[in-house]
């Protein structure tokens, strides 16, 4: 299911996506939930913006680190949160 976000992605192939929109759409991009046109605009922005490339890399590493955690390895006092 393609999710609609408040980031208002570009409506035409010539429209540019902003760094702020990248930030708002990053979860949908990583999970493959962007529509094709928005995904293309997202990738086009990444080709031109080293800051957003770095942000995406950091985001992906954070997700990987969180997924590698096991409930049993979390201290008891932290499990109550």
mmCIF file of the N, C-alpha and C atoms, coordinates in Angstrom:
data_MODEL
# 
_entry.id   MODEL 
# 
loop_
_atom_site.group_PDB 
_atom_site.id 
_atom_site.type_symbol 
_atom_site.label_atom_id 
_atom_site.label_alt_id 
_atom_site.label_comp_id 
_atom_site.label_asym_id 
_atom_site.label_entity_id 
_atom_site.label_seq_id 
_atom_site.pdbx_PDB_ins_code 
_atom_site.Cartn_x 
_atom_site.Cartn_y 
_atom_site.Cartn_z 
_atom_site.occupancy 
_atom_site.B_iso_or_equiv 
_atom_site.pdbx_formal_charge 
_atom_site.auth_seq_id 
_atom_site.auth_comp_id 
_atom_site.auth_asym_id 
_atom_site.auth_atom_id 
_atom_site.pdbx_PDB_model_num 
ATOM 1   N N  . UNK A 1 1  ? 0.839  -1.180  0.000   1.00 0.00 ? 1  UNK A N  1 
ATOM 2   C CA . UNK A 1 1  ? 0.000  0.000   0.000   1.00 0.00 ? 1  UNK A CA 1 
ATOM 3   C C  . UNK A 1 1  ? 0.885  1.244   0.000   1.00 0.00 ? 1  UNK A C  1 
ATOM 4   N N  . UNK A 1 2  ? 0.632  2.164   -0.896  1.00 0.00 ? 2  UNK A N  1 
ATOM 5   C CA . UNK A 1 2  ? 1.405  3.392   -0.972  1.00 0.00 ? 2  UNK A CA 1 
ATOM 6   C C  . UNK A 1 2  ? 0.799  4.394   -0.002  1.00 0.00 ? 2  UNK A C  1 
ATOM 7   N N  . UNK A 1 3  ? 1.650  4.911   0.852   1.00 0.00 ? 3  UNK A N  1 
ATOM 8   C CA . UNK A 1 3  ? 1.209  5.814   1.905   1.00 0.00 ? 3  UNK A CA 1 
ATOM 9   C C  . UNK A 1 3  ? 1.304  7.266   1.433   1.00 0.00 ? 3  UNK A C  1 
ATOM 10  N N  . UNK A 1 4  ? 0.308  8.067   1.757   1.00 0.00 ? 4  UNK A N  1 
ATOM 11  C CA . UNK A 1 4  ? 0.360  9.501   1.490   1.00 0.00 ? 4  UNK A CA 1 
ATOM 12  C C  . UNK A 1 4  ? 1.001  10.178  2.685   1.00 0.00 ? 4  UNK A C  1 
ATOM 13  N N  . UNK A 1 5  ? 1.892  11.116  2.433   1.00 0.00 ? 5  UNK A N  1 
ATOM 14  C CA . UNK A 1 5  ? 2.545  11.822  3.526   1.00 0.00 ? 5  UNK A CA 1 
ATOM 15  C C  . UNK A 1 5  ? 2.259  13.305  3.412   1.00 0.00 ? 5  UNK A C  1 
ATOM 16  N N  . UNK A 1 6  ? 2.590  14.041  4.458   1.00 0.00 ? 6  UNK A N  1 
ATOM 17  C CA . UNK A 1 6  ? 2.390  15.483  4.450   1.00 0.00 ? 6  UNK A CA 1 
ATOM 18  C C  . UNK A 1 6  ? 3.514  16.210  3.735   1.00 0.00 ? 6  UNK A C  1 
ATOM 19  N N  . UNK A 1 7  ? 4.463  15.487  3.175   1.00 0.00 ? 7  UNK A N  1 
ATOM 20  C CA . UNK A 1 7  ? 5.616  16.118  2.542   1.00 0.00 ? 7  UNK A CA 1 
ATOM 21  C C  . UNK A 1 7  ? 5.287  16.692  1.163   1.00 0.00 ? 7  UNK A C  1 
ATOM 22  N N  . UNK A 1 8  ? 4.132  16.376  0.629   1.00 0.00 ? 8  UNK A N  1 
ATOM 23  C CA . UNK A 1 8  ? 3.726  16.846  -0.687  1.00 0.00 ? 8  UNK A CA 1 
ATOM 24  C C  . UNK A 1 8  ? 4.803  16.626  -1.739  1.00 0.00 ? 8  UNK A C  1 
ATOM 25  N N  . UNK A 1 9  ? 4.970  15.399  -2.199  1.00 0.00 ? 9  UNK A N  1 
ATOM 26  C CA . UNK A 1 9  ? 5.981  15.109  -3.203  1.00 0.00 ? 9  UNK A CA 1 
ATOM 27  C C  . UNK A 1 9  ? 5.666  15.811  -4.521  1.00 0.00 ? 9  UNK A C  1 
ATOM 28  N N  . UNK A 1 10 ? 6.628  15.912  -5.408  1.00 0.00 ? 10 UNK A N  1 
ATOM 29  C CA . UNK A 1 10 ? 6.419  16.575  -6.692  1.00 0.00 ? 10 UNK A CA 1 
ATOM 30  C C  . UNK A 1 10 ? 5.304  15.916  -7.490  1.00 0.00 ? 10 UNK A C  1 
ATOM 31  N N  . UNK A 1 11 ? 4.580  16.715  -8.233  1.00 0.00 ? 11 UNK A N  1 
ATOM 32  C CA . UNK A 1 11 ? 3.470  16.194  -9.033  1.00 0.00 ? 11 UNK A CA 1 
ATOM 33  C C  . UNK A 1 11 ? 3.837  15.991  -10.503 1.00 0.00 ? 11 UNK A C  1 
ATOM 34  N N  . UNK A 1 12 ? 4.969  16.488  -10.940 1.00 0.00 ? 12 UNK A N  1 
ATOM 35  C CA . UNK A 1 12 ? 5.383  16.265  -12.317 1.00 0.00 ? 12 UNK A CA 1 
ATOM 36  C C  . UNK A 1 12 ? 6.825  15.796  -12.339 1.00 0.00 ? 12 UNK A C  1 
ATOM 37  N N  . UNK A 1 13 ? 7.222  15.162  -13.419 1.00 0.00 ? 13 UNK A N  1 
ATOM 38  C CA . UNK A 1 13 ? 8.569  14.617  -13.514 1.00 0.00 ? 13 UNK A CA 1 
ATOM 39  C C  . UNK A 1 13 ? 9.639  15.699  -13.477 1.00 0.00 ? 13 UNK A C  1 
ATOM 40  N N  . UNK A 1 14 ? 9.277  16.918  -13.831 1.00 0.00 ? 14 UNK A N  1 
ATOM 41  C CA . UNK A 1 14 ? 10.245 18.011  -13.845 1.00 0.00 ? 14 UNK A CA 1 
ATOM 42  C C  . UNK A 1 14 ? 10.372 18.707  -12.492 1.00 0.00 ? 14 UNK A C  1 
ATOM 43  N N  . UNK A 1 15 ? 9.477  18.411  -11.568 1.00 0.00 ? 15 UNK A N  1 
ATOM 44  C CA . UNK A 1 15 ? 9.506  19.063  -10.257 1.00 0.00 ? 15 UNK A CA 1 
ATOM 45  C C  . UNK A 1 15 ? 10.666 18.522  -9.437  1.00 0.00 ? 15 UNK A C  1 
ATOM 46  N N  . UNK A 1 16 ? 11.244 19.383  -8.641  1.00 0.00 ? 16 UNK A N  1 
ATOM 47  C CA . UNK A 1 16 ? 12.352 18.982  -7.777  1.00 0.00 ? 16 UNK A CA 1 
ATOM 48  C C  . UNK A 1 16 ? 11.832 18.734  -6.372  1.00 0.00 ? 16 UNK A C  1 
ATOM 49  N N  . UNK A 1 17 ? 12.486 17.824  -5.696  1.00 0.00 ? 17 UNK A N  1 
ATOM 50  C CA . UNK A 1 17 ? 12.154 17.518  -4.311  1.00 0.00 ? 17 UNK A CA 1 
ATOM 51  C C  . UNK A 1 17 ? 13.180 18.229  -3.431  1.00 0.00 ? 17 UNK A C  1 
ATOM 52  N N  . UNK A 1 18 ? 12.753 18.688  -2.272  1.00 0.00 ? 18 UNK A N  1 
ATOM 53  C CA . UNK A 1 18 ? 13.640 19.439  -1.382  1.00 0.00 ? 18 UNK A CA 1 
ATOM 54  C C  . UNK A 1 18 ? 14.244 18.533  -0.310  1.00 0.00 ? 18 UNK A C  1 
ATOM 55  N N  . UNK A 1 19 ? 15.272 19.046  0.361   1.00 0.00 ? 19 UNK A N  1 
ATOM 56  C CA . UNK A 1 19 ? 15.882 18.307  1.474   1.00 0.00 ? 19 UNK A CA 1 
ATOM 57  C C  . UNK A 1 19 ? 14.841 18.059  2.574   1.00 0.00 ? 19 UNK A C  1 
ATOM 58  N N  . UNK A 1 20 ? 13.984 19.024  2.815   1.00 0.00 ? 20 UNK A N  1 
ATOM 59  C CA . UNK A 1 20 ? 12.939 18.862  3.833   1.00 0.00 ? 20 UNK A CA 1 
ATOM 60  C C  . UNK A 1 20 ? 11.994 17.727  3.442   1.00 0.00 ? 20 UNK A C  1 
ATOM 61  N N  . UNK A 1 21 ? 11.656 17.620  2.164   1.00 0.00 ? 21 UNK A N  1 
ATOM 62  C CA . UNK A 1 21 ? 10.794 16.536  1.717   1.00 0.00 ? 21 UNK A CA 1 
ATOM 63  C C  . UNK A 1 21 ? 11.506 15.188  1.819   1.00 0.00 ? 21 UNK A C  1 
ATOM 64  N N  . UNK A 1 22 ? 12.800 15.172  1.539   1.00 0.00 ? 22 UNK A N  1 
ATOM 65  C CA . UNK A 1 22 ? 13.584 13.937  1.692   1.00 0.00 ? 22 UNK A CA 1 
ATOM 66  C C  . UNK A 1 22 ? 13.451 13.429  3.123   1.00 0.00 ? 22 UNK A C  1 
ATOM 67  N N  . UNK A 1 23 ? 13.619 14.336  4.076   1.00 0.00 ? 23 UNK A N  1 
ATOM 68  C CA . UNK A 1 23 ? 13.526 13.974  5.493   1.00 0.00 ? 23 UNK A CA 1 
ATOM 69  C C  . UNK A 1 23 ? 12.153 13.390  5.816   1.00 0.00 ? 23 UNK A C  1 
ATOM 70  N N  . UNK A 1 24 ? 11.108 13.994  5.279   1.00 0.00 ? 24 UNK A N  1 
ATOM 71  C CA . UNK A 1 24 ? 9.750  13.531  5.567   1.00 0.00 ? 24 UNK A CA 1 
ATOM 72  C C  . UNK A 1 24 ? 9.415  12.214  4.865   1.00 0.00 ? 24 UNK A C  1 
ATOM 73  N N  . UNK A 1 25 ? 10.056 11.948  3.747   1.00 0.00 ? 25 UNK A N  1 
ATOM 74  C CA . UNK A 1 25 ? 9.729  10.759  2.948   1.00 0.00 ? 25 UNK A CA 1 
ATOM 75  C C  . UNK A 1 25 ? 10.670 9.588   3.157   1.00 0.00 ? 25 UNK A C  1 
ATOM 76  N N  . UNK A 1 26 ? 11.689 9.755   3.965   1.00 0.00 ? 26 UNK A N  1 
ATOM 77  C CA . UNK A 1 26 ? 12.750 8.750   4.050   1.00 0.00 ? 26 UNK A CA 1 
ATOM 78  C C  . UNK A 1 26 ? 12.252 7.383   4.515   1.00 0.00 ? 26 UNK A C  1 
ATOM 79  N N  . UNK A 1 27 ? 11.347 7.339   5.462   1.00 0.00 ? 27 UNK A N  1 
ATOM 80  C CA . UNK A 1 27 ? 10.824 6.048   5.922   1.00 0.00 ? 27 UNK A CA 1 
ATOM 81  C C  . UNK A 1 27 ? 10.109 5.333   4.784   1.00 0.00 ? 27 UNK A C  1 
ATOM 82  N N  . UNK A 1 28 ? 9.269  6.057   4.064   1.00 0.00 ? 28 UNK A N  1 
ATOM 83  C CA . UNK A 1 28 ? 8.552  5.445   2.947   1.00 0.00 ? 28 UNK A CA 1 
ATOM 84  C C  . UNK A 1 28 ? 9.509  4.983   1.850   1.00 0.00 ? 28 UNK A C  1 
ATOM 85  N N  . UNK A 1 29 ? 10.591 5.718   1.633   1.00 0.00 ? 29 UNK A N  1 
ATOM 86  C CA . UNK A 1 29 ? 11.593 5.318   0.641   1.00 0.00 ? 29 UNK A CA 1 
ATOM 87  C C  . UNK A 1 29 ? 12.280 4.018   1.069   1.00 0.00 ? 29 UNK A C  1 
ATOM 88  N N  . UNK A 1 30 ? 12.736 3.975   2.307   1.00 0.00 ? 30 UNK A N  1 
ATOM 89  C CA . UNK A 1 30 ? 13.465 2.804   2.815   1.00 0.00 ? 30 UNK A CA 1 
ATOM 90  C C  . UNK A 1 30 ? 12.581 1.556   2.807   1.00 0.00 ? 30 UNK A C  1 
ATOM 91  N N  . UNK A 1 31 ? 11.288 1.726   3.090   1.00 0.00 ? 31 UNK A N  1 
ATOM 92  C CA . UNK A 1 31 ? 10.379 0.579   3.132   1.00 0.00 ? 31 UNK A CA 1 
ATOM 93  C C  . UNK A 1 31 ? 9.738  0.283   1.778   1.00 0.00 ? 31 UNK A C  1 
ATOM 94  N N  . UNK A 1 32 ? 10.098 1.067   0.751   1.00 0.00 ? 32 UNK A N  1 
ATOM 95  C CA . UNK A 1 32 ? 9.575  0.818   -0.591  1.00 0.00 ? 32 UNK A CA 1 
ATOM 96  C C  . UNK A 1 32 ? 8.129  1.223   -0.777  1.00 0.00 ? 32 UNK A C  1 
ATOM 97  N N  . UNK A 1 33 ? 7.654  2.166   0.015   1.00 0.00 ? 33 UNK A N  1 
ATOM 98  C CA . UNK A 1 33 ? 6.245  2.554   -0.047  1.00 0.00 ? 33 UNK A CA 1 
ATOM 99  C C  . UNK A 1 33 ? 5.979  3.845   -0.825  1.00 0.00 ? 33 UNK A C  1 
ATOM 100 N N  . UNK A 1 34 ? 7.000  4.411   -1.460  1.00 0.00 ? 34 UNK A N  1 
ATOM 101 C CA . UNK A 1 34 ? 6.767  5.603   -2.280  1.00 0.00 ? 34 UNK A CA 1 
ATOM 102 C C  . UNK A 1 34 ? 6.207  5.196   -3.634  1.00 0.00 ? 34 UNK A C  1 
ATOM 103 N N  . UNK A 1 35 ? 5.336  6.034   -4.190  1.00 0.00 ? 35 UNK A N  1 
ATOM 104 C CA . UNK A 1 35 ? 4.889  5.774   -5.553  1.00 0.00 ? 35 UNK A CA 1 
ATOM 105 C C  . UNK A 1 35 ? 6.077  5.970   -6.487  1.00 0.00 ? 35 UNK A C  1 
ATOM 106 N N  . UNK A 1 36 ? 5.983  5.440   -7.683  1.00 0.00 ? 36 UNK A N  1 
ATOM 107 C CA . UNK A 1 36 ? 7.116  5.423   -8.616  1.00 0.00 ? 36 UNK A CA 1 
ATOM 108 C C  . UNK A 1 36 ? 7.627  6.824   -8.940  1.00 0.00 ? 36 UNK A C  1 
ATOM 109 N N  . UNK A 1 37 ? 6.735  7.775   -9.176  1.00 0.00 ? 37 UNK A N  1 
ATOM 110 C CA . UNK A 1 37 ? 7.154  9.125   -9.537  1.00 0.00 ? 37 UNK A CA 1 
ATOM 111 C C  . UNK A 1 37 ? 7.906  9.807   -8.399  1.00 0.00 ? 37 UNK A C  1 
ATOM 112 N N  . UNK A 1 38 ? 7.414  9.648   -7.180  1.00 0.00 ? 38 UNK A N  1 
ATOM 113 C CA . UNK A 1 38 ? 8.077  10.254  -6.034  1.00 0.00 ? 38 UNK A CA 1 
ATOM 114 C C  . UNK A 1 38 ? 9.416  9.573   -5.771  1.00 0.00 ? 38 UNK A C  1 
ATOM 115 N N  . UNK A 1 39 ? 9.479  8.253   -5.940  1.00 0.00 ? 39 UNK A N  1 
ATOM 116 C CA . UNK A 1 39 ? 10.740 7.535   -5.756  1.00 0.00 ? 39 UNK A CA 1 
ATOM 117 C C  . UNK A 1 39 ? 11.787 8.021   -6.757  1.00 0.00 ? 39 UNK A C  1 
ATOM 118 N N  . UNK A 1 40 ? 11.382 8.280   -7.988  1.00 0.00 ? 40 UNK A N  1 
ATOM 119 C CA . UNK A 1 40 ? 12.316 8.801   -8.991  1.00 0.00 ? 40 UNK A CA 1 
ATOM 120 C C  . UNK A 1 40 ? 12.818 10.183  -8.609  1.00 0.00 ? 40 UNK A C  1 
ATOM 121 N N  . UNK A 1 41 ? 11.922 11.039  -8.123  1.00 0.00 ? 41 UNK A N  1 
ATOM 122 C CA . UNK A 1 41 ? 12.323 12.384  -7.692  1.00 0.00 ? 41 UNK A CA 1 
ATOM 123 C C  . UNK A 1 41 ? 13.254 12.292  -6.484  1.00 0.00 ? 41 UNK A C  1 
ATOM 124 N N  . UNK A 1 42 ? 12.968 11.361  -5.576  1.00 0.00 ? 42 UNK A N  1 
ATOM 125 C CA . UNK A 1 42 ? 13.799 11.132  -4.393  1.00 0.00 ? 42 UNK A CA 1 
ATOM 126 C C  . UNK A 1 42 ? 15.216 10.754  -4.831  1.00 0.00 ? 42 UNK A C  1 
ATOM 127 N N  . UNK A 1 43 ? 15.316 9.784   -5.740  1.00 0.00 ? 43 UNK A N  1 
ATOM 128 C CA . UNK A 1 43 ? 16.623 9.322   -6.217  1.00 0.00 ? 43 UNK A CA 1 
ATOM 129 C C  . UNK A 1 43 ? 17.362 10.420  -6.975  1.00 0.00 ? 43 UNK A C  1 
ATOM 130 N N  . UNK A 1 44 ? 16.632 11.217  -7.746  1.00 0.00 ? 44 UNK A N  1 
ATOM 131 C CA . UNK A 1 44 ? 17.258 12.320  -8.484  1.00 0.00 ? 44 UNK A CA 1 
ATOM 132 C C  . UNK A 1 44 ? 17.860 13.331  -7.511  1.00 0.00 ? 44 UNK A C  1 
ATOM 133 N N  . UNK A 1 45 ? 17.159 13.612  -6.422  1.00 0.00 ? 45 UNK A N  1 
ATOM 134 C CA . UNK A 1 45 ? 17.678 14.534  -5.422  1.00 0.00 ? 45 UNK A CA 1 
ATOM 135 C C  . UNK A 1 45 ? 18.950 13.964  -4.787  1.00 0.00 ? 45 UNK A C  1 
ATOM 136 N N  . UNK A 1 46 ? 18.934 12.681  -4.494  1.00 0.00 ? 46 UNK A N  1 
ATOM 137 C CA . UNK A 1 46 ? 20.114 12.056  -3.888  1.00 0.00 ? 46 UNK A CA 1 
ATOM 138 C C  . UNK A 1 46 ? 21.338 12.153  -4.787  1.00 0.00 ? 46 UNK A C  1 
ATOM 139 N N  . UNK A 1 47 ? 21.137 12.096  -6.093  1.00 0.00 ? 47 UNK A N  1 
ATOM 140 C CA . UNK A 1 47 ? 22.272 12.199  -7.015  1.00 0.00 ? 47 UNK A CA 1 
ATOM 141 C C  . UNK A 1 47 ? 22.944 13.568  -6.935  1.00 0.00 ? 47 UNK A C  1 
ATOM 142 N N  . UNK A 1 48 ? 22.210 14.566  -6.445  1.00 0.00 ? 48 UNK A N  1 
ATOM 143 C CA . UNK A 1 48 ? 22.722 15.936  -6.415  1.00 0.00 ? 48 UNK A CA 1 
ATOM 144 C C  . UNK A 1 48 ? 23.031 16.459  -5.011  1.00 0.00 ? 48 UNK A C  1 
ATOM 145 N N  . UNK A 1 49 ? 22.712 15.700  -3.970  1.00 0.00 ? 49 UNK A N  1 
ATOM 146 C CA . UNK A 1 49 ? 22.807 16.244  -2.613  1.00 0.00 ? 49 UNK A CA 1 
ATOM 147 C C  . UNK A 1 49 ? 23.586 15.318  -1.678  1.00 0.00 ? 49 UNK A C  1 
ATOM 148 N N  . UNK A 1 50 ? 24.868 15.609  -1.466  1.00 0.00 ? 50 UNK A N  1 
ATOM 149 C CA . UNK A 1 50 ? 25.666 14.749  -0.580  1.00 0.00 ? 50 UNK A CA 1 
ATOM 150 C C  . UNK A 1 50 ? 25.168 14.756  0.865   1.00 0.00 ? 50 UNK A C  1 
ATOM 151 N N  . UNK A 1 51 ? 24.549 15.837  1.305   1.00 0.00 ? 51 UNK A N  1 
ATOM 152 C CA . UNK A 1 51 ? 24.015 15.876  2.677   1.00 0.00 ? 51 UNK A CA 1 
ATOM 153 C C  . UNK A 1 51 ? 22.880 14.876  2.846   1.00 0.00 ? 51 UNK A C  1 
ATOM 154 N N  . UNK A 1 52 ? 21.996 14.788  1.858   1.00 0.00 ? 52 UNK A N  1 
ATOM 155 C CA . UNK A 1 52 ? 20.883 13.836  1.955   1.00 0.00 ? 52 UNK A CA 1 
ATOM 156 C C  . UNK A 1 52 ? 21.358 12.397  1.785   1.00 0.00 ? 52 UNK A C  1 
ATOM 157 N N  . UNK A 1 53 ? 22.411 12.192  0.984   1.00 0.00 ? 53 UNK A N  1 
ATOM 158 C CA . UNK A 1 53 ? 23.006 10.854  0.870   1.00 0.00 ? 53 UNK A CA 1 
ATOM 159 C C  . UNK A 1 53 ? 23.538 10.421  2.235   1.00 0.00 ? 53 UNK A C  1 
ATOM 160 N N  . UNK A 1 54 ? 24.231 11.329  2.914   1.00 0.00 ? 54 UNK A N  1 
ATOM 161 C CA . UNK A 1 54 ? 24.775 11.022  4.245   1.00 0.00 ? 54 UNK A CA 1 
ATOM 162 C C  . UNK A 1 54 ? 23.647 10.759  5.236   1.00 0.00 ? 54 UNK A C  1 
ATOM 163 N N  . UNK A 1 55 ? 22.581 11.554  5.164   1.00 0.00 ? 55 UNK A N  1 
ATOM 164 C CA . UNK A 1 55 ? 21.440 11.370  6.065   1.00 0.00 ? 55 UNK A CA 1 
ATOM 165 C C  . UNK A 1 55 ? 20.791 10.007  5.836   1.00 0.00 ? 55 UNK A C  1 
ATOM 166 N N  . UNK A 1 56 ? 20.609 9.639   4.576   1.00 0.00 ? 56 UNK A N  1 
ATOM 167 C CA . UNK A 1 56 ? 20.029 8.338   4.249   1.00 0.00 ? 56 UNK A CA 1 
ATOM 168 C C  . UNK A 1 56 ? 20.908 7.207   4.771   1.00 0.00 ? 56 UNK A C  1 
ATOM 169 N N  . UNK A 1 57 ? 22.209 7.323   4.590   1.00 0.00 ? 57 UNK A N  1 
ATOM 170 C CA . UNK A 1 57 ? 23.126 6.295   5.080   1.00 0.00 ? 57 UNK A CA 1 
ATOM 171 C C  . UNK A 1 57 ? 23.049 6.143   6.586   1.00 0.00 ? 57 UNK A C  1 
ATOM 172 N N  . UNK A 1 58 ? 23.022 7.255   7.284   1.00 0.00 ? 58 UNK A N  1 
ATOM 173 C CA . UNK A 1 58 ? 22.909 7.229   8.748   1.00 0.00 ? 58 UNK A CA 1 
ATOM 174 C C  . UNK A 1 58 ? 21.586 6.610   9.171   1.00 0.00 ? 58 UNK A C  1 
ATOM 175 N N  . UNK A 1 59 ? 20.515 6.972   8.486   1.00 0.00 ? 59 UNK A N  1 
ATOM 176 C CA . UNK A 1 59 ? 19.184 6.439   8.793   1.00 0.00 ? 59 UNK A CA 1 
ATOM 177 C C  . UNK A 1 59 ? 19.171 4.920   8.606   1.00 0.00 ? 59 UNK A C  1 
ATOM 178 N N  . UNK A 1 60 ? 19.714 4.463   7.495   1.00 0.00 ? 60 UNK A N  1 
ATOM 179 C CA . UNK A 1 60 ? 19.734 3.022   7.224   1.00 0.00 ? 60 UNK A CA 1 
ATOM 180 C C  . UNK A 1 60 ? 20.572 2.266   8.256   1.00 0.00 ? 60 UNK A C  1 
ATOM 181 N N  . UNK A 1 61 ? 21.705 2.823   8.659   1.00 0.00 ? 61 UNK A N  1 
ATOM 182 C CA . UNK A 1 61 ? 22.537 2.173   9.674   1.00 0.00 ? 61 UNK A CA 1 
ATOM 183 C C  . UNK A 1 61 ? 21.834 2.143   11.033  1.00 0.00 ? 61 UNK A C  1 
ATOM 184 N N  . UNK A 1 62 ? 21.085 3.186   11.339  1.00 0.00 ? 62 UNK A N  1 
ATOM 185 C CA . UNK A 1 62 ? 20.338 3.223   12.598  1.00 0.00 ? 62 UNK A CA 1 
ATOM 186 C C  . UNK A 1 62 ? 19.268 2.136   12.609  1.00 0.00 ? 62 UNK A C  1 
ATOM 187 N N  . UNK A 1 63 ? 18.567 1.983   11.501  1.00 0.00 ? 63 UNK A N  1 
ATOM 188 C CA . UNK A 1 63 ? 17.544 0.932   11.394  1.00 0.00 ? 63 UNK A CA 1 
ATOM 189 C C  . UNK A 1 63 ? 18.195 -0.442  11.542  1.00 0.00 ? 63 UNK A C  1 
ATOM 190 N N  . UNK A 1 64 ? 19.325 -0.650  10.874  1.00 0.00 ? 64 UNK A N  1 
ATOM 191 C CA . UNK A 1 64 ? 20.026 -1.942  10.981  1.00 0.00 ? 64 UNK A CA 1 
ATOM 192 C C  . UNK A 1 64 ? 20.461 -2.221  12.415  1.00 0.00 ? 64 UNK A C  1 
ATOM 193 N N  . UNK A 1 65 ? 20.981 -1.206  13.090  1.00 0.00 ? 65 UNK A N  1 
ATOM 194 C CA . UNK A 1 65 ? 21.420 -1.383  14.478  1.00 0.00 ? 65 UNK A CA 1 
ATOM 195 C C  . UNK A 1 65 ? 20.245 -1.725  15.380  1.00 0.00 ? 65 UNK A C  1 
ATOM 196 N N  . UNK A 1 66 ? 19.139 -1.033  15.195  1.00 0.00 ? 66 UNK A N  1 
ATOM 197 C CA . UNK A 1 66 ? 17.959 -1.300  16.026  1.00 0.00 ? 66 UNK A CA 1 
ATOM 198 C C  . UNK A 1 66 ? 17.420 -2.707  15.778  1.00 0.00 ? 66 UNK A C  1 
ATOM 199 N N  . UNK A 1 67 ? 17.439 -3.140  14.525  1.00 0.00 ? 67 UNK A N  1 
ATOM 200 C CA . UNK A 1 67 ? 16.953 -4.494  14.203  1.00 0.00 ? 67 UNK A CA 1 
ATOM 201 C C  . UNK A 1 67 ? 17.854 -5.574  14.758  1.00 0.00 ? 67 UNK A C  1 
ATOM 202 N N  . UNK A 1 68 ? 19.127 -5.269  14.980  1.00 0.00 ? 68 UNK A N  1 
ATOM 203 C CA . UNK A 1 68 ? 20.050 -6.280  15.485  1.00 0.00 ? 68 UNK A CA 1 
ATOM 204 C C  . UNK A 1 68 ? 19.918 -6.495  16.994  1.00 0.00 ? 68 UNK A C  1 
ATOM 205 N N  . UNK A 1 69 ? 19.236 -5.596  17.675  1.00 0.00 ? 69 UNK A N  1 
ATOM 206 C CA . UNK A 1 69 ? 19.056 -5.735  19.120  1.00 0.00 ? 69 UNK A CA 1 
ATOM 207 C C  . UNK A 1 69 ? 18.118 -6.889  19.436  1.00 0.00 ? 69 UNK A C  1 
ATOM 208 N N  . UNK A 1 70 ? 18.405 -7.584  20.476  1.00 0.00 ? 70 UNK A N  1 
ATOM 209 C CA . UNK A 1 70 ? 17.550 -8.679  20.932  1.00 0.00 ? 70 UNK A CA 1 
ATOM 210 C C  . UNK A 1 70 ? 16.961 -8.289  22.284  1.00 0.00 ? 70 UNK A C  1 
ATOM 211 N N  . UNK A 1 71 ? 15.709 -8.595  22.469  1.00 0.00 ? 71 UNK A N  1 
ATOM 212 C CA . UNK A 1 71 ? 15.010 -8.246  23.702  1.00 0.00 ? 71 UNK A CA 1 
ATOM 213 C C  . UNK A 1 71 ? 15.782 -8.748  24.915  1.00 0.00 ? 71 UNK A C  1 
ATOM 214 N N  . UNK A 1 72 ? 16.323 -9.921  24.833  1.00 0.00 ? 72 UNK A N  1 
ATOM 215 C CA . UNK A 1 72 ? 17.021 -10.524 25.960  1.00 0.00 ? 72 UNK A CA 1 
ATOM 216 C C  . UNK A 1 72 ? 18.272 -9.734  26.345  1.00 0.00 ? 72 UNK A C  1 
ATOM 217 N N  . UNK A 1 73 ? 18.839 -8.992  25.415  1.00 0.00 ? 73 UNK A N  1 
ATOM 218 C CA . UNK A 1 73 ? 20.062 -8.243  25.713  1.00 0.00 ? 73 UNK A CA 1 
ATOM 219 C C  . UNK A 1 73 ? 19.775 -6.856  26.302  1.00 0.00 ? 73 UNK A C  1 
ATOM 220 N N  . UNK A 1 74 ? 18.522 -6.473  26.355  1.00 0.00 ? 74 UNK A N  1 
ATOM 221 C CA . UNK A 1 74 ? 18.160 -5.172  26.919  1.00 0.00 ? 74 UNK A CA 1 
ATOM 222 C C  . UNK A 1 74 ? 18.112 -5.307  28.445  1.00 0.00 ? 74 UNK A C  1 
ATOM 223 N N  . UNK A 1 75 ? 18.783 -4.417  29.178  1.00 0.00 ? 75 UNK A N  1 
ATOM 224 C CA . UNK A 1 75 ? 18.751 -4.482  30.652  1.00 0.00 ? 75 UNK A CA 1 
ATOM 225 C C  . UNK A 1 75 ? 17.312 -4.426  31.173  1.00 0.00 ? 75 UNK A C  1 
ATOM 226 N N  . UNK A 1 76 ? 17.054 -5.158  32.263  1.00 0.00 ? 76 UNK A N  1 
ATOM 227 C CA . UNK A 1 76 ? 15.706 -5.230  32.832  1.00 0.00 ? 76 UNK A CA 1 
ATOM 228 C C  . UNK A 1 76 ? 15.091 -3.859  33.085  1.00 0.00 ? 76 UNK A C  1 
ATOM 229 N N  . UNK A 1 77 ? 15.917 -2.927  33.619  1.00 0.00 ? 77 UNK A N  1 
ATOM 230 C CA . UNK A 1 77 ? 15.360 -1.605  33.924  1.00 0.00 ? 77 UNK A CA 1 
ATOM 231 C C  . UNK A 1 77 ? 14.910 -0.842  32.675  1.00 0.00 ? 77 UNK A C  1 
ATOM 232 N N  . UNK A 1 78 ? 15.442 -1.202  31.512  1.00 0.00 ? 78 UNK A N  1 
ATOM 233 C CA . UNK A 1 78 ? 15.042 -0.549  30.263  1.00 0.00 ? 78 UNK A CA 1 
ATOM 234 C C  . UNK A 1 78 ? 13.814 -1.215  29.628  1.00 0.00 ? 78 UNK A C  1 
ATOM 235 N N  . UNK A 1 79 ? 13.543 -2.440  29.951  1.00 0.00 ? 79 UNK A N  1 
ATOM 236 C CA . UNK A 1 79 ? 12.423 -3.157  29.363  1.00 0.00 ? 79 UNK A CA 1 
ATOM 237 C C  . UNK A 1 79 ? 11.087 -2.595  29.809  1.00 0.00 ? 79 UNK A C  1 
ATOM 238 N N  . UNK A 1 80 ? 11.041 -1.930  30.930  1.00 0.00 ? 80 UNK A N  1 
ATOM 239 C CA . UNK A 1 80 ? 9.769  -1.395  31.446  1.00 0.00 ? 80 UNK A CA 1 
ATOM 240 C C  . UNK A 1 80 ? 9.294  -0.174  30.669  1.00 0.00 ? 80 UNK A C  1 
ATOM 241 N N  . UNK A 1 81 ? 10.142 0.442   29.881  1.00 0.00 ? 81 UNK A N  1 
ATOM 242 C CA . UNK A 1 81 ? 9.755  1.645   29.140  1.00 0.00 ? 81 UNK A CA 1 
ATOM 243 C C  . UNK A 1 81 ? 8.903  1.224   28.038  1.00 0.00 ? 81 UNK A C  1 
# 
